[in-house]
């Protein structure tokens, strides 16, 4: 249910210019020891030109599925949840923004003094939700009621030098769809973000086809599967496909090659 609500929210923002909120940054990262507090600011802006918004703050959990899509859950549902560690000033739990008005929220994360698990990374999501639906119209001129919710992902890690590691588990070419299918896993204790790039070379003619770059986000242990479309129609022949996953400096690259025949 939550997943559908968020999808609907993003659709509405594209369909109407009358109502909306801007929340930034979309992700905030905390780094503190056991029992240590860390506070950061989130900026919330009412971008509506006419509507006053009554807003409420709440917490939840989230994770990625194998395709990298967000899966939303109630707070403190997941084993890696840090929702219980988050505190917000009472004056920030419920507030009103006039058209064009902005407010900064103080978000504090305080892990317990004694470790409750062996995880190095914990996450949660903070929602800013509109409590007073307003009248609006969609891009077809149909009258609608709009109620907005925006989510900010919260990450916490301990100040230790954990090594990030991504490992490619499978690489295949799908001739029927003209796509390179990639499967990889985050083998580290922390989240890993980065970019995937690749190319295909005809081993006889040397003709090269560059694949579009893909940005990815993963949490510890995540298995990710994705497809990289080949932008050109290949001629019959032998090919070499190379994929690079870049998730840091030059020392943090994962590479794989695949030889295949296009019949």
Secondary structure, 3 states (H helix, E strand, C coil): CHHHHHHHHHHHHHHCCCCCEEEECCEEEEECCCCCEEEEEEEEEECCCCCCEEEEEEEEEEEECCCCCEEEEECCCCCCECHHHEEECHHHHEEEECCCCEEEEEEEEECCCCCCCCCCEEEEEEEEEECCCEEEECCCCCEEEECCEEEEEEEEECCCCCCCCEEEEEEEEECCCCEEEEEEEECCCCCEEEEEEEEEEECCCCCEEEEEEEEEEECCCCEEEEEEECCCCCCCEEEEEEEEEECCCCCCEEEEEEEEEEC
